[in-house]
């Protein structure tokens, strides 16, 4: 008879963390875009933002409508425009005085919304308008950079790095962007490019997860040889 394996508290804790991380990657536990029903029910600035109706935004703003009004999930018109990729609406809202850095109920801002969607053009517009790449967002106390690294959105990662995103922020899972590029990626080309961008920008590769593992050790444990090679070269060079 096969014996039942014994798991230490440390191993169980690590498994729990990995389970939480997997959940973190699902839409249900991350950003919540307006549903079709919500979009249809929107009125005022939220409706105008959803549809990209710049003329209506201008009219309502001139009539002193609340540019930072919240829907049931704490989304402002700017959040709605970011989810919808309505870049002209974003420009109009900011021009009229909307706060570009507010968080919704799930603690996401426009930058993180665009980063998760891999919407490089909307992100470019937001950053050009003065949105911050440095905010702590989400229930995981992360950043837009960590979210983008997790998903392997290399172009977004490069934009955020150029905008001054904190390279070494540690979220409440005790992971950095470099760690997430490894542990939540598949070791493929997109995540390799993401990790390379972080390395080239000077990310601290000695920061560890809660178990004391560096990105290199994590890449080795997953047999992500391309990542191992680039991390070893980076370690040799520093």
N, C-alpha and C positions, 0 to 999 in steps of 0.2 A: 504494500500500500504506500502511495506517495505521501510523504509527510507534508503537513501544512507549513509553508514558509513563515519564518518569523521576521517581522518588520520592526525596525527600531523606531522610536518616536521621531528621530531625525528624518528617516526615510518617509514616514507617513506625512510629516510636515512638508517635505519637498514635494510629495505627490499632491498634497492639497494645494500648494502654491501653483503647481503646473495646471491643476484643474481650474483654479481661479483665472489663470492667464488665458486658458482656452475659452473660458466664458467671456473674458474681457474682449475677445476678438469677435464676438457675435453682436449683431446689430441690436438685439434685445437688451443687452447690458451696456450698450455704448450710446451712440447718438440716436436720437429719435426724430427723424424728419417728419414734417407734417404729413398726415395721412391724406388720401384723396378726399375723404369726407371733410376733414378739417380745411383743406384748401378750398373746397367748394363753399364752405360756410364762412370763410373769412370775409370781413368787411373792412372798409377804411384802408389804412396804410398797409395792413397785413395782406389784404387782397391785391392792392396795387403792387406790392413787393413781389408777391407770388407770380403775378402776371407780367412783371416788368413794365408796368404802366408809369413811365416817368412823368408824364403830364399830370396824372392824377396825384402822384406823390407831391409834385410842386404845388398843386392847388390845395391839397390838404395841409401841407406844411404852411402855406401862406395863411390858412385859416386857423393856425395855431393847434393843429392836431398833435398829439403826443408822439413824437418821433421814436420814443423808446417804450411804447406801450407793449404789454406782455400778453401773449395768448395763454391758454391753459397749461402749457408746458414751459412757460417762462420765456418763450421765443419772442424777440423783438422783430419788427419788420426787417431789420438787417439780417438777422438769423435766417428768416424765411427766404430772403433774397439769396443768401449764400447757399442754402440747401437747393434752391431752384436754379442756381447758376445765373441769376439775373444781374449781370455785372453793371449794366447801366442804372438799374434800380439802386444798387449799392452806392454808386457814385452820387446819385441824386440825394439819397438819404444822408450821406456824409456831408455833402455840400450844404444841406439844409440844417445840419447840426446834430444828427444822430450820433450816439456814442458807439464808436466802432469796436470797443473792447469789452462790451458787456458779456456776461455768461448767462446761458439759459438755465433752466431748472436742473439739467443734467451736467451743468458746469462746463459747457462747451461754448467757445467763441467762434466768430466767423472764420478765423484763421484755421482752427482745428477742424471745423466743418469742411472747409475746402481741402485741407490736408488729407483727411480720411477719405474723401471722395476722389482723391487724385486729380482734382480740378486745378491744374497748374495755372490756367489763365485767371480764374477767379482769385486764387491766392495772390497772383502777381498784382492784380488790381487792389486787393485789400492792403497788401504791404506798401504799395505805392501811395495809398491814401493815409498811411500812418498807423495801420494796425500793428500791434506788438506780436513778435514771434516768441516772447519771453514769458507769457502768462502760464500759470499753473492751472491746468484744466482737467476735467473728468473726475469721477469718483476715485480714480487711482492716483490722484495728485501727480499727474503726468504733464506732458507738454505736447504741443503739436508735432515737434520733432520726434518724440518717442512714438507717438501714434503712427507717423509716417514711416518710421524705421521698422516698426512692427509689421506693417503691411508691404514693405518693400517698394514704397513709392519714391524711387531714387531722385527723380526730377524735383519733387516736392522737398525732399530732404536737402537737396543742394540749394534751393531757394531759401529755405529756412536758415540754413547755416549762414548764407550770405547776409541774411537779415539779422544776424546776431542771436539766434536761438541758443540757449544754454546747452552746450555739448554734453555736460556731465551731470545733468539733473538726475536725481535718483527718485523714482516714484515709490508709492507705498508697497509695491511688490518687491522693492529693493533692486530694481532693474534700471539701467541706463538705456539710452538709444542703441548703443553698440551691443549691449547684452540682448535687447529685444530683437535686433536684426538677426541674431543667431538663434535664440531659443524659440522665437515665435515665427521664424521664417522656415523655408524649406531647403535652404542651402543653395538655391538656384541663382540664376543670373541677376534677377532683380534685387535680391537681398545681398548678393555679393557686391553689386554696384553701390548699394546703400551703405554697406559696411566700409567699402573703399572710400566713399565720400567722407564718412565720419573719421576714418583714420587720417586721410589727407588734411582734414581740418584741424587735427590735433586732439581728438578725443582721448581722454584718459583710459587706456586699455588695461590698467591695473585695478580699477574698481571692480568689486566682486558682487555676486549675488549673496543671499543670506547664508548659503552653504559654503561661501568662501571661494567660489569658482570665478575665474576671470573669463572674458570672452574667448580667449584661446582654449582654455580647458573645456569650455562648453562646446566649442566647435569640434574639438577632438572627440569628445564623448558622443557626438552625433555623426562622426565620420564625414564632416563637411570639409573635404580636403582643400578645396580652393580657398575657403575662409581660413583654414589653418595656415596655409602657405602665406597669405597676405598678412595675417596677424604675427606670424613668426618673423617675416621680413620687417614689419613695423617694430617689433620688439628689438630686433638686432640693430635697427637704425637709431634707436633712442637710448 
